[in-house]
């Protein structure tokens, strides 16, 4: 019900199709949760503020009976001030806990902290203006990424020239690709399908053309594709 009500509002405000709100992996679902969660908290604050605003405008409006009255000069209400302050702190803490937990868990690393036996490793090279993907058996592809579904896919991200940004909106968030450094980033349990990927960092005149297609297939199809 919540998503049904909020989606039209977000679409109206953005004027575009928000694919990140239709995640197709565990990684993307965690990130979409943060968007919905933070937006819900902001809507709660917005609704409360507008209700109070409307109430006070109506209650203290000028009428024929009070137009000549001057309001009393009173000091601030310490009880209300304490409530507003503690409410703001409470909302920040509620928002911070899942944000820090998910962000910390999904942050790219300079090196792999643990060797996951079931993970599929793909080397990703970004350069003006295309992507090269190298798989564990040495096979390479350009602007076409193929990965297995329902696995942990570990990307080893590198750049040959300038800073790029690796982004598959429905599978995971943006990750910088830096020259001279290798960043490790994981996408957990992607669902079968075809998704568009792109560079999300302006990297030159043909930046808009630096896109790639991601195909998520079954494990058998992936192994068969690797052997072709």
Secondary structure as a PSIPRED ss2 file (coil, helix, strand):
# PSIPRED VFORMAT (PSIPRED V4.0)

   1 X C   1.000  0.000  0.000
   2 X H   0.000  1.000  0.000
   3 X H   0.000  1.000  0.000
   4 X H   0.000  1.000  0.000
   5 X H   0.000  1.000  0.000
   6 X H   0.000  1.000  0.000
   7 X H   0.000  1.000  0.000
   8 X H   0.000  1.000  0.000
   9 X H   0.000  1.000  0.000
  10 X H   0.000  1.000  0.000
  11 X H   0.000  1.000  0.000
  12 X H   0.000  1.000  0.000
  13 X H   0.000  1.000  0.000
  14 X H   0.000  1.000  0.000
  15 X C   1.000  0.000  0.000
  16 X C   1.000  0.000  0.000
  17 X C   1.000  0.000  0.000
  18 X C   1.000  0.000  0.000
  19 X H   0.000  1.000  0.000
  20 X H   0.000  1.000  0.000
  21 X H   0.000  1.000  0.000
  22 X C   1.000  0.000  0.000
  23 X C   1.000  0.000  0.000
  24 X C   1.000  0.000  0.000
  25 X C   1.000  0.000  0.000
  26 X H   0.000  1.000  0.000
  27 X H   0.000  1.000  0.000
  28 X H   0.000  1.000  0.000
  29 X H   0.000  1.000  0.000
  30 X H   0.000  1.000  0.000
  31 X H   0.000  1.000  0.000
  32 X H   0.000  1.000  0.000
  33 X H   0.000  1.000  0.000
  34 X H   0.000  1.000  0.000
  35 X H   0.000  1.000  0.000
  36 X H   0.000  1.000  0.000
  37 X H   0.000  1.000  0.000
  38 X H   0.000  1.000  0.000
  39 X H   0.000  1.000  0.000
  40 X H   0.000  1.000  0.000
  41 X H   0.000  1.000  0.000
  42 X H   0.000  1.000  0.000
  43 X H   0.000  1.000  0.000
  44 X H   0.000  1.000  0.000
  45 X H   0.000  1.000  0.000
  46 X H   0.000  1.000  0.000
  47 X H   0.000  1.000  0.000
  48 X H   0.000  1.000  0.000
  49 X H   0.000  1.000  0.000
  50 X H   0.000  1.000  0.000
  51 X H   0.000  1.000  0.000
  52 X H   0.000  1.000  0.000
  53 X H   0.000  1.000  0.000
  54 X H   0.000  1.000  0.000
  55 X H   0.000  1.000  0.000
  56 X H   0.000  1.000  0.000
  57 X H   0.000  1.000  0.000
  58 X H   0.000  1.000  0.000
  59 X H   0.000  1.000  0.000
  60 X C   1.000  0.000  0.000
  61 X C   1.000  0.000  0.000
  62 X C   1.000  0.000  0.000
  63 X C   1.000  0.000  0.000
  64 X C   1.000  0.000  0.000
  65 X C   1.000  0.000  0.000
  66 X C   1.000  0.000  0.000
  67 X C   1.000  0.000  0.000
  68 X C   1.000  0.000  0.000
  69 X C   1.000  0.000  0.000
  70 X C   1.000  0.000  0.000
  71 X C   1.000  0.000  0.000
  72 X C   1.000  0.000  0.000
  73 X C   1.000  0.000  0.000
  74 X C   1.000  0.000  0.000
  75 X C   1.000  0.000  0.000
  76 X C   1.000  0.000  0.000
  77 X C   1.000  0.000  0.000
  78 X H   0.000  1.000  0.000
  79 X H   0.000  1.000  0.000
  80 X H   0.000  1.000  0.000
  81 X H   0.000  1.000  0.000
  82 X H   0.000  1.000  0.000
  83 X H   0.000  1.000  0.000
  84 X H   0.000  1.000  0.000
  85 X H   0.000  1.000  0.000
  86 X H   0.000  1.000  0.000
  87 X H   0.000  1.000  0.000
  88 X H   0.000  1.000  0.000
  89 X H   0.000  1.000  0.000
  90 X H   0.000  1.000  0.000
  91 X H   0.000  1.000  0.000
  92 X H   0.000  1.000  0.000
  93 X H   0.000  1.000  0.000
  94 X H   0.000  1.000  0.000
  95 X H   0.000  1.000  0.000
  96 X H   0.000  1.000  0.000
  97 X H   0.000  1.000  0.000
  98 X H   0.000  1.000  0.000
  99 X H   0.000  1.000  0.000
 100 X H   0.000  1.000  0.000
 101 X H   0.000  1.000  0.000
 102 X H   0.000  1.000  0.000
 103 X H   0.000  1.000  0.000
 104 X H   0.000  1.000  0.000
 105 X H   0.000  1.000  0.000
 106 X H   0.000  1.000  0.000
 107 X C   1.000  0.000  0.000
 108 X C   1.000  0.000  0.000
 109 X E   0.000  0.000  1.000
 110 X C   1.000  0.000  0.000
 111 X C   1.000  0.000  0.000
 112 X C   1.000  0.000  0.000
 113 X C   1.000  0.000  0.000
 114 X C   1.000  0.000  0.000
 115 X C   1.000  0.000  0.000
 116 X C   1.000  0.000  0.000
 117 X C   1.000  0.000  0.000
 118 X C   1.000  0.000  0.000
 119 X C   1.000  0.000  0.000
 120 X E   0.000  0.000  1.000
 121 X E   0.000  0.000  1.000
 122 X E   0.000  0.000  1.000
 123 X E   0.000  0.000  1.000
 124 X E   0.000  0.000  1.000
 125 X E   0.000  0.000  1.000
 126 X E   0.000  0.000  1.000
 127 X E   0.000  0.000  1.000
 128 X C   1.000  0.000  0.000
 129 X C   1.000  0.000  0.000
 130 X E   0.000  0.000  1.000
 131 X E   0.000  0.000  1.000
 132 X E   0.000  0.000  1.000
 133 X E   0.000  0.000  1.000
 134 X E   0.000  0.000  1.000
 135 X E   0.000  0.000  1.000
 136 X C   1.000  0.000  0.000
 137 X C   1.000  0.000  0.000
 138 X C   1.000  0.000  0.000
 139 X C   1.000  0.000  0.000
 140 X E   0.000  0.000  1.000
 141 X E   0.000  0.000  1.000
 142 X E   0.000  0.000  1.000
 143 X C   1.000  0.000  0.000
 144 X E   0.000  0.000  1.000
 145 X E   0.000  0.000  1.000
 146 X E   0.000  0.000  1.000
 147 X E   0.000  0.000  1.000
 148 X E   0.000  0.000  1.000
 149 X C   1.000  0.000  0.000
 150 X C   1.000  0.000  0.000
 151 X C   1.000  0.000  0.000
 152 X E   0.000  0.000  1.000
 153 X E   0.000  0.000  1.000
 154 X E   0.000  0.000  1.000
 155 X E   0.000  0.000  1.000
 156 X E   0.000  0.000  1.000
 157 X E   0.000  0.000  1.000
 158 X E   0.000  0.000  1.000
 159 X E   0.000  0.000  1.000
 160 X C   1.000  0.000  0.000
 161 X C   1.000  0.000  0.000
 162 X C   1.000  0.000  0.000
 163 X C   1.000  0.000  0.000
 164 X E   0.000  0.000  1.000
 165 X E   0.000  0.000  1.000
 166 X E   0.000  0.000  1.000
 167 X E   0.000  0.000  1.000
 168 X E   0.000  0.000  1.000
 169 X C   1.000  0.000  0.000
 170 X C   1.000  0.000  0.000
 171 X C   1.000  0.000  0.000
 172 X E   0.000  0.000  1.000
 173 X E   0.000  0.000  1.000
 174 X E   0.000  0.000  1.000
 175 X E   0.000  0.000  1.000
 176 X E   0.000  0.000  1.000
 177 X E   0.000  0.000  1.000
 178 X C   1.000  0.000  0.000
 179 X E   0.000  0.000  1.000
 180 X C   1.000  0.000  0.000
 181 X C   1.000  0.000  0.000
 182 X C   1.000  0.000  0.000
 183 X E   0.000  0.000  1.000
 184 X E   0.000  0.000  1.000
 185 X E   0.000  0.000  1.000
 186 X E   0.000  0.000  1.000
 187 X E   0.000  0.000  1.000
 188 X E   0.000  0.000  1.000
 189 X C   1.000  0.000  0.000
 190 X C   1.000  0.000  0.000
 191 X C   1.000  0.000  0.000
 192 X C   1.000  0.000  0.000
 193 X E   0.000  0.000  1.000
 194 X E   0.000  0.000  1.000
 195 X E   0.000  0.000  1.000
 196 X E   0.000  0.000  1.000
 197 X E   0.000  0.000  1.000
 198 X E   0.000  0.000  1.000
 199 X E   0.000  0.000  1.000
 200 X C   1.000  0.000  0.000
 201 X C   1.000  0.000  0.000
 202 X C   1.000  0.000  0.000
 203 X C   1.000  0.000  0.000
 204 X C   1.000  0.000  0.000
 205 X C   1.000  0.000  0.000
 206 X C   1.000  0.000  0.000
 207 X H   0.000  1.000  0.000
 208 X H   0.000  1.000  0.000
 209 X H   0.000  1.000  0.000
 210 X C   1.000  0.000  0.000
 211 X E   0.000  0.000  1.000
 212 X E   0.000  0.000  1.000
 213 X E   0.000  0.000  1.000
 214 X E   0.000  0.000  1.000
 215 X E   0.000  0.000  1.000
 216 X E   0.000  0.000  1.000
 217 X E   0.000  0.000  1.000
 218 X C   1.000  0.000  0.000
 219 X H   0.000  1.000  0.000
 220 X H   0.000  1.000  0.000
 221 X H   0.000  1.000  0.000
 222 X H   0.000  1.000  0.000
 223 X H   0.000  1.000  0.000
 224 X H   0.000  1.000  0.000
 225 X H   0.000  1.000  0.000
 226 X H   0.000  1.000  0.000
 227 X H   0.000  1.000  0.000
 228 X C   1.000  0.000  0.000
